[in-house]
C-alpha cells in the first residue's frame, strides 16, 4: 500500500512538481491559475486540470490523486484506463436533478 510518505514536492519556477522518492518523473504538477492570482490547479500527466483552489488544497489534492493511482496500479497491475478522446459526459439539467431528489 502506497502513502504520501513516498512523495515529495519540488518547486520549478511558479509550479510545484510532485515526485516519488527514487524517481525524477513528475507525477503531478500544481500550476497557478491563468486568471486568478493566488489560485492553483492540479495538472496530471494526462493533461487534465483540476478545479481552482488555493495552494494548500491543490497540493493536498495532487497527493491524494497520485496515492490513489499508485494503489490502483498495484491492485490492477497497470494504470487505470483513461480514454482522453472520449466525449464529455453531459450534465443533467437542474430540473432533472430536483425531480430525482423528490421521486
N, C-alpha and C positions, 0 to 999 in steps of 0.2 A: 504494500500500500504506500502510495506516494503522499508527501505532505509539503507544506511551504518551506520547511527547513532545507529542502533540496534546491531552493531557488534563491537567486539574488538579483538585485537591481543595479544597473549601471547607467549613469547619465550620459547622454550623447547629444550635446547641444541643448536644445529645448525639449528633446524627447527623453523618455525613460525606457530602457530596454530590460526585459525580464529574461534571465538566463538560468540554466540549470548548472550546478557545480560540475566541473569536469567537461563542459561543452562551451564553445564560443557561439553556438547558434542562438539567435534571438527567437524566443518562443512567443513573445507578445511585446507590443510597444504601446506606451502611453504617450499620446501626442496632444499638443494644445489644440483647442477648437479654433477653426479658421475665423470665426466671427467674434466669439465672446472671450474676452481676456479673463484669465484665471480659471477657465473651464477646460476640461480634458476629455478625451475619448480613448477607448482601448482599440488598438488596431491589431487584429490577429494576422497570422501569416497567410490566411485565406483572403485577406484584403477587407474583411468585414470591419465596420466601425460600430462601436457601441453608442449608446445614448450619451449625452453630455452630462458630466458630473465633475465634482471638484477632484483635485489630485489624489487625496487620500482614498476616496471611494474608487477612483479609476484604478489605482494600484491594487487595492483590495479585490476588485472585480477581476482584474487580469490574473492575479494569483489563483483565485477560485476557478476561473475558466481553465487555466493550464493544469492545475492539480486534477480537475475532473477529467480532462482529456488524457493525461498520463495514466490515471487509474482505469479509464475506459480502454485505453490502448493495451494495458496489461491484461485485462479480462478477455478482450476480444482478439488479441494478437495483432492489432493494427489500429490505425486511426479510424474514428467513426466516419462512415461515408458522408461526404458533403457534395451535393451537386450544385456547383456555382452557376450553372446555366439554367437552373430550374426557375420557372416563373414565380413572381412573388405571390405569397398567399394573400387572398383578398380578405379584408376585414368586414365583419357583418355590420350592417347599418345600426345606429344606436337604437332604433325602434325594435329591431330584431333581438338585440341584447335584452332590452326591457321585457319583451314578450316572453323570452326564455326564462327569465327570473320569476315571472308571475306564474307561468304554467307549471 
